[in-house]
Amino acid sequence: MVVSAIASTPQIAKAWRFVRERFRSYQTELKSRGIKRARARRDAGRERQDIVTLVKRQLTREIAEGHFTASREAVKREVERRVKERMILSRVRWVSKLPILV
């Protein structure tokens, strides 16, 4: 009996590692959704050009920090994608019910 308990210990540890990792990824996902919803509430009164300016500033900061590395065309596509996402989220009344765009 002791031998079987010792043999299953690595499997138990592996299972708990999976549970912890899944929990952390889920919490990270919830946090990012909350951040997007809060940003959408702040963007509700802003014009599209204001949002474009904010997105460009945010992307410039990410490029300077090395978090976003891509070509000029990719940066333009990313700006358009983020602006579209923020416009949709900020104009929808029930933001929490809308699935977050990726």
Phi and psi restraints in degrees (range 20) as a CNS / XPLOR table:
assign (resid 1 and name C) (resid 2 and name N)
       (resid 2 and name CA) (resid 2 and name C) 1.0 -65.6 20.0 2
assign (resid 2 and name N) (resid 2 and name CA)
       (resid 2 and name C) (resid 3 and name N) 1.0 -37.0 20.0 2
assign (resid 2 and name C) (resid 3 and name N)
       (resid 3 and name CA) (resid 3 and name C) 1.0 -64.1 20.0 2
assign (resid 3 and name N) (resid 3 and name CA)
       (resid 3 and name C) (resid 4 and name N) 1.0 -42.4 20.0 2
assign (resid 3 and name C) (resid 4 and name N)
       (resid 4 and name CA) (resid 4 and name C) 1.0 -68.1 20.0 2
assign (resid 4 and name N) (resid 4 and name CA)
       (resid 4 and name C) (resid 5 and name N) 1.0 -33.8 20.0 2
assign (resid 4 and name C) (resid 5 and name N)
       (resid 5 and name CA) (resid 5 and name C) 1.0 -67.9 20.0 2
assign (resid 5 and name N) (resid 5 and name CA)
       (resid 5 and name C) (resid 6 and name N) 1.0 -39.1 20.0 2
assign (resid 5 and name C) (resid 6 and name N)
       (resid 6 and name CA) (resid 6 and name C) 1.0 -68.6 20.0 2
assign (resid 6 and name N) (resid 6 and name CA)
       (resid 6 and name C) (resid 7 and name N) 1.0 -38.9 20.0 2
assign (resid 6 and name C) (resid 7 and name N)
       (resid 7 and name CA) (resid 7 and name C) 1.0 -67.4 20.0 2
assign (resid 7 and name N) (resid 7 and name CA)
       (resid 7 and name C) (resid 8 and name N) 1.0 -30.5 20.0 2
assign (resid 7 and name C) (resid 8 and name N)
       (resid 8 and name CA) (resid 8 and name C) 1.0 -86.6 20.0 2
assign (resid 8 and name N) (resid 8 and name CA)
       (resid 8 and name C) (resid 9 and name N) 1.0 -7.5 20.0 2
assign (resid 8 and name C) (resid 9 and name N)
       (resid 9 and name CA) (resid 9 and name C) 1.0 -58.4 20.0 2
assign (resid 9 and name N) (resid 9 and name CA)
       (resid 9 and name C) (resid 10 and name N) 1.0 -46.1 20.0 2
assign (resid 9 and name C) (resid 10 and name N)
       (resid 10 and name CA) (resid 10 and name C) 1.0 -62.5 20.0 2
assign (resid 10 and name N) (resid 10 and name CA)
       (resid 10 and name C) (resid 11 and name N) 1.0 -34.5 20.0 2
assign (resid 10 and name C) (resid 11 and name N)
       (resid 11 and name CA) (resid 11 and name C) 1.0 -67.6 20.0 2
assign (resid 11 and name N) (resid 11 and name CA)
       (resid 11 and name C) (resid 12 and name N) 1.0 -39.3 20.0 2
assign (resid 11 and name C) (resid 12 and name N)
       (resid 12 and name CA) (resid 12 and name C) 1.0 -64.6 20.0 2
assign (resid 12 and name N) (resid 12 and name CA)
       (resid 12 and name C) (resid 13 and name N) 1.0 -44.2 20.0 2
assign (resid 12 and name C) (resid 13 and name N)
       (resid 13 and name CA) (resid 13 and name C) 1.0 -61.8 20.0 2
assign (resid 13 and name N) (resid 13 and name CA)
       (resid 13 and name C) (resid 14 and name N) 1.0 -40.8 20.0 2
assign (resid 13 and name C) (resid 14 and name N)
       (resid 14 and name CA) (resid 14 and name C) 1.0 -63.8 20.0 2
assign (resid 14 and name N) (resid 14 and name CA)
       (resid 14 and name C) (resid 15 and name N) 1.0 -40.9 20.0 2
assign (resid 14 and name C) (resid 15 and name N)
       (resid 15 and name CA) (resid 15 and name C) 1.0 -64.4 20.0 2
assign (resid 15 and name N) (resid 15 and name CA)
       (resid 15 and name C) (resid 16 and name N) 1.0 -42.7 20.0 2
assign (resid 15 and name C) (resid 16 and name N)
       (resid 16 and name CA) (resid 16 and name C) 1.0 -68.1 20.0 2
assign (resid 16 and name N) (resid 16 and name CA)
       (resid 16 and name C) (resid 17 and name N) 1.0 -35.0 20.0 2
assign (resid 16 and name C) (resid 17 and name N)
       (resid 17 and name CA) (resid 17 and name C) 1.0 -59.8 20.0 2
assign (resid 17 and name N) (resid 17 and name CA)
       (resid 17 and name C) (resid 18 and name N) 1.0 -43.7 20.0 2
assign (resid 17 and name C) (resid 18 and name N)
       (resid 18 and name CA) (resid 18 and name C) 1.0 -61.5 20.0 2
assign (resid 18 and name N) (resid 18 and name CA)
       (resid 18 and name C) (resid 19 and name N) 1.0 -44.3 20.0 2
assign (resid 18 and name C) (resid 19 and name N)
       (resid 19 and name CA) (resid 19 and name C) 1.0 -62.4 20.0 2
assign (resid 19 and name N) (resid 19 and name CA)
       (resid 19 and name C) (resid 20 and name N) 1.0 -45.4 20.0 2
assign (resid 19 and name C) (resid 20 and name N)
       (resid 20 and name CA) (resid 20 and name C) 1.0 -62.4 20.0 2
assign (resid 20 and name N) (resid 20 and name CA)
       (resid 20 and name C) (resid 21 and name N) 1.0 -44.3 20.0 2
assign (resid 20 and name C) (resid 21 and name N)
       (resid 21 and name CA) (resid 21 and name C) 1.0 -64.2 20.0 2
assign (resid 21 and name N) (resid 21 and name CA)
       (resid 21 and name C) (resid 22 and name N) 1.0 -41.7 20.0 2
assign (resid 21 and name C) (resid 22 and name N)
       (resid 22 and name CA) (resid 22 and name C) 1.0 -64.9 20.0 2
assign (resid 22 and name N) (resid 22 and name CA)
       (resid 22 and name C) (resid 23 and name N) 1.0 -40.8 20.0 2
assign (resid 22 and name C) (resid 23 and name N)
       (resid 23 and name CA) (resid 23 and name C) 1.0 -62.0 20.0 2
assign (resid 23 and name N) (resid 23 and name CA)
       (resid 23 and name C) (resid 24 and name N) 1.0 -45.7 20.0 2
assign (resid 23 and name C) (resid 24 and name N)
       (resid 24 and name CA) (resid 24 and name C) 1.0 -63.9 20.0 2
assign (resid 24 and name N) (resid 24 and name CA)
       (resid 24 and name C) (resid 25 and name N) 1.0 -41.9 20.0 2
assign (resid 24 and name C) (resid 25 and name N)
       (resid 25 and name CA) (resid 25 and name C) 1.0 -66.6 20.0 2
assign (resid 25 and name N) (resid 25 and name CA)
       (resid 25 and name C) (resid 26 and name N) 1.0 -37.3 20.0 2
assign (resid 25 and name C) (resid 26 and name N)
       (resid 26 and name CA) (resid 26 and name C) 1.0 -65.8 20.0 2
assign (resid 26 and name N) (resid 26 and name CA)
       (resid 26 and name C) (resid 27 and name N) 1.0 -42.8 20.0 2
assign (resid 26 and name C) (resid 27 and name N)
       (resid 27 and name CA) (resid 27 and name C) 1.0 -64.7 20.0 2
assign (resid 27 and name N) (resid 27 and name CA)
       (resid 27 and name C) (resid 28 and name N) 1.0 -38.2 20.0 2
assign (resid 27 and name C) (resid 28 and name N)
       (resid 28 and name CA) (resid 28 and name C) 1.0 -63.8 20.0 2
assign (resid 28 and name N) (resid 28 and name CA)
       (resid 28 and name C) (resid 29 and name N) 1.0 -41.3 20.0 2
assign (resid 28 and name C) (resid 29 and name N)
       (resid 29 and name CA) (resid 29 and name C) 1.0 -63.5 20.0 2
assign (resid 29 and name N) (resid 29 and name CA)
       (resid 29 and name C) (resid 30 and name N) 1.0 -43.9 20.0 2
assign (resid 29 and name C) (resid 30 and name N)
       (resid 30 and name CA) (resid 30 and name C) 1.0 -62.1 20.0 2
assign (resid 30 and name N) (resid 30 and name CA)
       (resid 30 and name C) (resid 31 and name N) 1.0 -40.2 20.0 2
assign (resid 30 and name C) (resid 31 and name N)
       (resid 31 and name CA) (resid 31 and name C) 1.0 -63.8 20.0 2
assign (resid 31 and name N) (resid 31 and name CA)
       (resid 31 and name C) (resid 32 and name N) 1.0 -43.9 20.0 2
assign (resid 31 and name C) (resid 32 and name N)
       (resid 32 and name CA) (resid 32 and name C) 1.0 -65.9 20.0 2
assign (resid 32 and name N) (resid 32 and name CA)
       (resid 32 and name C) (resid 33 and name N) 1.0 -36.7 20.0 2
assign (resid 32 and name C) (resid 33 and name N)
       (resid 33 and name CA) (resid 33 and name C) 1.0 -64.8 20.0 2
assign (resid 33 and name N) (resid 33 and name CA)
       (resid 33 and name C) (resid 34 and name N) 1.0 -41.1 20.0 2
assign (resid 33 and name C) (resid 34 and name N)
       (resid 34 and name CA) (resid 34 and name C) 1.0 -63.2 20.0 2
assign (resid 34 and name N) (resid 34 and name CA)
       (resid 34 and name C) (resid 35 and name N) 1.0 -40.2 20.0 2
assign (resid 34 and name C) (resid 35 and name N)
       (resid 35 and name CA) (resid 35 and name C) 1.0 -63.6 20.0 2
assign (resid 35 and name N) (resid 35 and name CA)
       (resid 35 and name C) (resid 36 and name N) 1.0 -42.4 20.0 2
assign (resid 35 and name C) (resid 36 and name N)
       (resid 36 and name CA) (resid 36 and name C) 1.0 -65.7 20.0 2
assign (resid 36 and name N) (resid 36 and name CA)
       (resid 36 and name C) (resid 37 and name N) 1.0 -39.4 20.0 2
assign (resid 36 and name C) (resid 37 and name N)
       (resid 37 and name CA) (resid 37 and name C) 1.0 -66.3 20.0 2
assign (resid 37 and name N) (resid 37 and name CA)
       (resid 37 and name C) (resid 38 and name N) 1.0 -40.8 20.0 2
assign (resid 37 and name C) (resid 38 and name N)
       (resid 38 and name CA) (resid 38 and name C) 1.0 -64.7 20.0 2
assign (resid 38 and name N) (resid 38 and name CA)
       (resid 38 and name C) (resid 39 and name N) 1.0 -41.2 20.0 2
assign (resid 38 and name C) (resid 39 and name N)
       (resid 39 and name CA) (resid 39 and name C) 1.0 -63.9 20.0 2
assign (resid 39 and name N) (resid 39 and name CA)
       (resid 39 and name C) (resid 40 and name N) 1.0 -38.6 20.0 2
assign (resid 39 and name C) (resid 40 and name N)
       (resid 40 and name CA) (resid 40 and name C) 1.0 -64.4 20.0 2
assign (resid 40 and name N) (resid 40 and name CA)
       (resid 40 and name C) (resid 41 and name N) 1.0 -38.8 20.0 2
assign (resid 40 and name C) (resid 41 and name N)
       (resid 41 and name CA) (resid 41 and name C) 1.0 -64.4 20.0 2
assign (resid 41 and name N) (resid 41 and name CA)
       (resid 41 and name C) (resid 42 and name N) 1.0 -38.4 20.0 2
assign (resid 41 and name C) (resid 42 and name N)
       (resid 42 and name CA) (resid 42 and name C) 1.0 -70.0 20.0 2
assign (resid 42 and name N) (resid 42 and name CA)
       (resid 42 and name C) (resid 43 and name N) 1.0 -33.2 20.0 2
assign (resid 42 and name C) (resid 43 and name N)
       (resid 43 and name CA) (resid 43 and name C) 1.0 -78.5 20.0 2
assign (resid 43 and name N) (resid 43 and name CA)
       (resid 43 and name C) (resid 44 and name N) 1.0 -7.6 20.0 2
assign (resid 43 and name C) (resid 44 and name N)
       (resid 44 and name CA) (resid 44 and name C) 1.0 -57.7 20.0 2
assign (resid 44 and name N) (resid 44 and name CA)
       (resid 44 and name C) (resid 45 and name N) 1.0 -36.4 20.0 2
assign (resid 44 and name C) (resid 45 and name N)
       (resid 45 and name CA) (resid 45 and name C) 1.0 -93.1 20.0 2
assign (resid 45 and name N) (resid 45 and name CA)
       (resid 45 and name C) (resid 46 and name N) 1.0 -0.3 20.0 2
assign (resid 45 and name C) (resid 46 and name N)
       (resid 46 and name CA) (resid 46 and name C) 1.0 -89.3 20.0 2
assign (resid 46 and name N) (resid 46 and name CA)
       (resid 46 and name C) (resid 47 and name N) 1.0 152.2 20.0 2
assign (resid 46 and name C) (resid 47 and name N)
       (resid 47 and name CA) (resid 47 and name C) 1.0 -82.1 20.0 2
assign (resid 47 and name N) (resid 47 and name CA)
       (resid 47 and name C) (resid 48 and name N) 1.0 164.6 20.0 2
assign (resid 47 and name C) (resid 48 and name N)
       (resid 48 and name CA) (resid 48 and name C) 1.0 -59.0 20.0 2
assign (resid 48 and name N) (resid 48 and name CA)
       (resid 48 and name C) (resid 49 and name N) 1.0 -41.9 20.0 2
assign (resid 48 and name C) (resid 49 and name N)
       (resid 49 and name CA) (resid 49 and name C) 1.0 -64.5 20.0 2
assign (resid 49 and name N) (resid 49 and name CA)
       (resid 49 and name C) (resid 50 and name N) 1.0 -35.1 20.0 2
assign (resid 49 and name C) (resid 50 and name N)
       (resid 50 and name CA) (resid 50 and name C) 1.0 -64.1 20.0 2
assign (resid 50 and name N) (resid 50 and name CA)
       (resid 50 and name C) (resid 51 and name N) 1.0 -41.3 20.0 2
assign (resid 50 and name C) (resid 51 and name N)
       (resid 51 and name CA) (resid 51 and name C) 1.0 -66.8 20.0 2
assign (resid 51 and name N) (resid 51 and name CA)
       (resid 51 and name C) (resid 52 and name N) 1.0 -39.7 20.0 2
assign (resid 51 and name C) (resid 52 and name N)
       (resid 52 and name CA) (resid 52 and name C) 1.0 -59.6 20.0 2
assign (resid 52 and name N) (resid 52 and name CA)
       (resid 52 and name C) (resid 53 and name N) 1.0 -44.9 20.0 2
assign (resid 52 and name C) (resid 53 and name N)
       (resid 53 and name CA) (resid 53 and name C) 1.0 -61.3 20.0 2
assign (resid 53 and name N) (resid 53 and name CA)
       (resid 53 and name C) (resid 54 and name N) 1.0 -44.5 20.0 2
assign (resid 53 and name C) (resid 54 and name N)
       (resid 54 and name CA) (resid 54 and name C) 1.0 -63.9 20.0 2
assign (resid 54 and name N) (resid 54 and name CA)
       (resid 54 and name C) (resid 55 and name N) 1.0 -41.3 20.0 2
assign (resid 54 and name C) (resid 55 and name N)
       (resid 55 and name CA) (resid 55 and name C) 1.0 -65.9 20.0 2
assign (resid 55 and name N) (resid 55 and name CA)
       (resid 55 and name C) (resid 56 and name N) 1.0 -42.6 20.0 2
assign (resid 55 and name C) (resid 56 and name N)
       (resid 56 and name CA) (resid 56 and name C) 1.0 -62.7 20.0 2
assign (resid 56 and name N) (resid 56 and name CA)
       (resid 56 and name C) (resid 57 and name N) 1.0 -40.7 20.0 2
assign (resid 56 and name C) (resid 57 and name N)
       (resid 57 and name CA) (resid 57 and name C) 1.0 -64.1 20.0 2
assign (resid 57 and name N) (resid 57 and name CA)
       (resid 57 and name C) (resid 58 and name N) 1.0 -42.6 20.0 2
assign (resid 57 and name C) (resid 58 and name N)
       (resid 58 and name CA) (resid 58 and name C) 1.0 -63.9 20.0 2
assign (resid 58 and name N) (resid 58 and name CA)
       (resid 58 and name C) (resid 59 and name N) 1.0 -43.7 20.0 2
assign (resid 58 and name C) (resid 59 and name N)
       (resid 59 and name CA) (resid 59 and name C) 1.0 -67.8 20.0 2
assign (resid 59 and name N) (resid 59 and name CA)
       (resid 59 and name C) (resid 60 and name N) 1.0 -37.5 20.0 2
assign (resid 59 and name C) (resid 60 and name N)
       (resid 60 and name CA) (resid 60 and name C) 1.0 -61.0 20.0 2
assign (resid 60 and name N) (resid 60 and name CA)
       (resid 60 and name C) (resid 61 and name N) 1.0 -41.6 20.0 2
assign (resid 60 and name C) (resid 61 and name N)
       (resid 61 and name CA) (resid 61 and name C) 1.0 -63.7 20.0 2
assign (resid 61 and name N) (resid 61 and name CA)
       (resid 61 and name C) (resid 62 and name N) 1.0 -42.0 20.0 2
assign (resid 61 and name C) (resid 62 and name N)
       (resid 62 and name CA) (resid 62 and name C) 1.0 -65.1 20.0 2
assign (resid 62 and name N) (resid 62 and name CA)
       (resid 62 and name C) (resid 63 and name N) 1.0 -38.8 20.0 2
assign (resid 62 and name C) (resid 63 and name N)
       (resid 63 and name CA) (resid 63 and name C) 1.0 -65.3 20.0 2
assign (resid 63 and name N) (resid 63 and name CA)
       (resid 63 and name C) (resid 64 and name N) 1.0 -43.1 20.0 2
assign (resid 63 and name C) (resid 64 and name N)
       (resid 64 and name CA) (resid 64 and name C) 1.0 -63.3 20.0 2
assign (resid 64 and name N) (resid 64 and name CA)
       (resid 64 and name C) (resid 65 and name N) 1.0 -35.4 20.0 2
assign (resid 64 and name C) (resid 65 and name N)
       (resid 65 and name CA) (resid 65 and name C) 1.0 -81.7 20.0 2
assign (resid 65 and name N) (resid 65 and name CA)
       (resid 65 and name C) (resid 66 and name N) 1.0 -9.8 20.0 2
assign (resid 65 and name C) (resid 66 and name N)
       (resid 66 and name CA) (resid 66 and name C) 1.0 87.4 20.0 2
assign (resid 66 and name N) (resid 66 and name CA)
       (resid 66 and name C) (resid 67 and name N) 1.0 10.6 20.0 2
assign (resid 66 and name C) (resid 67 and name N)
       (resid 67 and name CA) (resid 67 and name C) 1.0 -80.8 20.0 2
assign (resid 67 and name N) (resid 67 and name CA)
       (resid 67 and name C) (resid 68 and name N) 1.0 -22.6 20.0 2
assign (resid 67 and name C) (resid 68 and name N)
       (resid 68 and name CA) (resid 68 and name C) 1.0 -130.1 20.0 2
assign (resid 68 and name N) (resid 68 and name CA)
       (resid 68 and name C) (resid 69 and name N) 1.0 112.8 20.0 2
assign (resid 68 and name C) (resid 69 and name N)
       (resid 69 and name CA) (resid 69 and name C) 1.0 -124.7 20.0 2
assign (resid 69 and name N) (resid 69 and name CA)
       (resid 69 and name C) (resid 70 and name N) 1.0 117.1 20.0 2
assign (resid 69 and name C) (resid 70 and name N)
       (resid 70 and name CA) (resid 70 and name C) 1.0 -164.3 20.0 2
assign (resid 70 and name N) (resid 70 and name CA)
       (resid 70 and name C) (resid 71 and name N) 1.0 177.2 20.0 2
assign (resid 70 and name C) (resid 71 and name N)
       (resid 71 and name CA) (resid 71 and name C) 1.0 -77.2 20.0 2
assign (resid 71 and name N) (resid 71 and name CA)
       (resid 71 and name C) (resid 72 and name N) 1.0 172.5 20.0 2
assign (resid 71 and name C) (resid 72 and name N)
       (resid 72 and name CA) (resid 72 and name C) 1.0 -62.2 20.0 2
assign (resid 72 and name N) (resid 72 and name CA)
       (resid 72 and name C) (resid 73 and name N) 1.0 -39.6 20.0 2
assign (resid 72 and name C) (resid 73 and name N)
       (resid 73 and name CA) (resid 73 and name C) 1.0 -65.2 20.0 2
assign (resid 73 and name N) (resid 73 and name CA)
       (resid 73 and name C) (resid 74 and name N) 1.0 -39.5 20.0 2
assign (resid 73 and name C) (resid 74 and name N)
       (resid 74 and name CA) (resid 74 and name C) 1.0 -65.2 20.0 2
assign (resid 74 and name N) (resid 74 and name CA)
       (resid 74 and name C) (resid 75 and name N) 1.0 -36.6 20.0 2
assign (resid 74 and name C) (resid 75 and name N)
       (resid 75 and name CA) (resid 75 and name C) 1.0 -64.9 20.0 2
assign (resid 75 and name N) (resid 75 and name CA)
       (resid 75 and name C) (resid 76 and name N) 1.0 -42.6 20.0 2
assign (resid 75 and name C) (resid 76 and name N)
       (resid 76 and name CA) (resid 76 and name C) 1.0 -62.5 20.0 2
assign (resid 76 and name N) (resid 76 and name CA)
       (resid 76 and name C) (resid 77 and name N) 1.0 -42.7 20.0 2
assign (resid 76 and name C) (resid 77 and name N)
       (resid 77 and name CA) (resid 77 and name C) 1.0 -63.3 20.0 2
assign (resid 77 and name N) (resid 77 and name CA)
       (resid 77 and name C) (resid 78 and name N) 1.0 -40.2 20.0 2
assign (resid 77 and name C) (resid 78 and name N)
       (resid 78 and name CA) (resid 78 and name C) 1.0 -66.1 20.0 2
assign (resid 78 and name N) (resid 78 and name CA)
       (resid 78 and name C) (resid 79 and name N) 1.0 -39.9 20.0 2
assign (resid 78 and name C) (resid 79 and name N)
       (resid 79 and name CA) (resid 79 and name C) 1.0 -60.8 20.0 2
assign (resid 79 and name N) (resid 79 and name CA)
       (resid 79 and name C) (resid 80 and name N) 1.0 -47.4 20.0 2
assign (resid 79 and name C) (resid 80 and name N)
       (resid 80 and name CA) (resid 80 and name C) 1.0 -62.4 20.0 2
assign (resid 80 and name N) (resid 80 and name CA)
       (resid 80 and name C) (resid 81 and name N) 1.0 -40.9 20.0 2
assign (resid 80 and name C) (resid 81 and name N)
       (resid 81 and name CA) (resid 81 and name C) 1.0 -63.5 20.0 2
assign (resid 81 and name N) (resid 81 and name CA)
       (resid 81 and name C) (resid 82 and name N) 1.0 -46.4 20.0 2
assign (resid 81 and name C) (resid 82 and name N)
       (resid 82 and name CA) (resid 82 and name C) 1.0 -67.3 20.0 2
assign (resid 82 and name N) (resid 82 and name CA)
       (resid 82 and name C) (resid 83 and name N) 1.0 -38.7 20.0 2
assign (resid 82 and name C) (resid 83 and name N)
       (resid 83 and name CA) (resid 83 and name C) 1.0 -64.5 20.0 2
assign (resid 83 and name N) (resid 83 and name CA)
       (resid 83 and name C) (resid 84 and name N) 1.0 -44.0 20.0 2
assign (resid 83 and name C) (resid 84 and name N)
       (resid 84 and name CA) (resid 84 and name C) 1.0 -60.0 20.0 2
assign (resid 84 and name N) (resid 84 and name CA)
       (resid 84 and name C) (resid 85 and name N) 1.0 -46.5 20.0 2
assign (resid 84 and name C) (resid 85 and name N)
       (resid 85 and name CA) (resid 85 and name C) 1.0 -60.5 20.0 2
assign (resid 85 and name N) (resid 85 and name CA)
       (resid 85 and name C) (resid 86 and name N) 1.0 -46.4 20.0 2
assign (resid 85 and name C) (resid 86 and name N)
       (resid 86 and name CA) (resid 86 and name C) 1.0 -67.6 20.0 2
assign (resid 86 and name N) (resid 86 and name CA)
       (resid 86 and name C) (resid 87 and name N) 1.0 -35.0 20.0 2
assign (resid 86 and name C) (resid 87 and name N)
       (resid 87 and name CA) (resid 87 and name C) 1.0 -66.3 20.0 2
assign (resid 87 and name N) (resid 87 and name CA)
       (resid 87 and name C) (resid 88 and name N) 1.0 -44.9 20.0 2
assign (resid 87 and name C) (resid 88 and name N)
       (resid 88 and name CA) (resid 88 and name C) 1.0 -63.0 20.0 2
assign (resid 88 and name N) (resid 88 and name CA)
       (resid 88 and name C) (resid 89 and name N) 1.0 -48.2 20.0 2
assign (resid 88 and name C) (resid 89 and name N)
       (resid 89 and name CA) (resid 89 and name C) 1.0 -65.4 20.0 2
assign (resid 89 and name N) (resid 89 and name CA)
       (resid 89 and name C) (resid 90 and name N) 1.0 -35.4 20.0 2
assign (resid 89 and name C) (resid 90 and name N)
       (resid 90 and name CA) (resid 90 and name C) 1.0 -78.7 20.0 2
assign (resid 90 and name N) (resid 90 and name CA)
       (resid 90 and name C) (resid 91 and name N) 1.0 -19.6 20.0 2
assign (resid 90 and name C) (resid 91 and name N)
       (resid 91 and name CA) (resid 91 and name C) 1.0 -99.1 20.0 2
assign (resid 91 and name N) (resid 91 and name CA)
       (resid 91 and name C) (resid 92 and name N) 1.0 -9.0 20.0 2
assign (resid 91 and name C) (resid 92 and name N)
       (resid 92 and name CA) (resid 92 and name C) 1.0 -89.1 20.0 2
assign (resid 92 and name N) (resid 92 and name CA)
       (resid 92 and name C) (resid 93 and name N) 1.0 132.7 20.0 2
assign (resid 92 and name C) (resid 93 and name N)
       (resid 93 and name CA) (resid 93 and name C) 1.0 -69.3 20.0 2
assign (resid 93 and name N) (resid 93 and name CA)
       (resid 93 and name C) (resid 94 and name N) 1.0 -43.0 20.0 2
assign (resid 93 and name C) (resid 94 and name N)
       (resid 94 and name CA) (resid 94 and name C) 1.0 -100.0 20.0 2
assign (resid 94 and name N) (resid 94 and name CA)
       (resid 94 and name C) (resid 95 and name N) 1.0 72.3 20.0 2
assign (resid 94 and name C) (resid 95 and name N)
       (resid 95 and name CA) (resid 95 and name C) 1.0 -61.9 20.0 2
assign (resid 95 and name N) (resid 95 and name CA)
       (resid 95 and name C) (resid 96 and name N) 1.0 -37.0 20.0 2
assign (resid 95 and name C) (resid 96 and name N)
       (resid 96 and name CA) (resid 96 and name C) 1.0 -68.4 20.0 2
assign (resid 96 and name N) (resid 96 and name CA)
       (resid 96 and name C) (resid 97 and name N) 1.0 -20.8 20.0 2
assign (resid 96 and name C) (resid 97 and name N)
       (resid 97 and name CA) (resid 97 and name C) 1.0 -88.6 20.0 2
assign (resid 97 and name N) (resid 97 and name CA)
       (resid 97 and name C) (resid 98 and name N) 1.0 -16.1 20.0 2
assign (resid 97 and name C) (resid 98 and name N)
       (resid 98 and name CA) (resid 98 and name C) 1.0 -80.8 20.0 2
assign (resid 98 and name N) (resid 98 and name CA)
       (resid 98 and name C) (resid 99 and name N) 1.0 130.6 20.0 2
assign (resid 98 and name C) (resid 99 and name N)
       (resid 99 and name CA) (resid 99 and name C) 1.0 -65.5 20.0 2
assign (resid 99 and name N) (resid 99 and name CA)
       (resid 99 and name C) (resid 100 and name N) 1.0 139.6 20.0 2
assign (resid 99 and name C) (resid 100 and name N)
       (resid 100 and name CA) (resid 100 and name C) 1.0 -70.3 20.0 2
assign (resid 100 and name N) (resid 100 and name CA)
       (resid 100 and name C) (resid 101 and name N) 1.0 130.8 20.0 2
assign (resid 100 and name C) (resid 101 and name N)
       (resid 101 and name CA) (resid 101 and name C) 1.0 -77.3 20.0 2
assign (resid 101 and name N) (resid 101 and name CA)
       (resid 101 and name C) (resid 102 and name N) 1.0 145.5 20.0 2
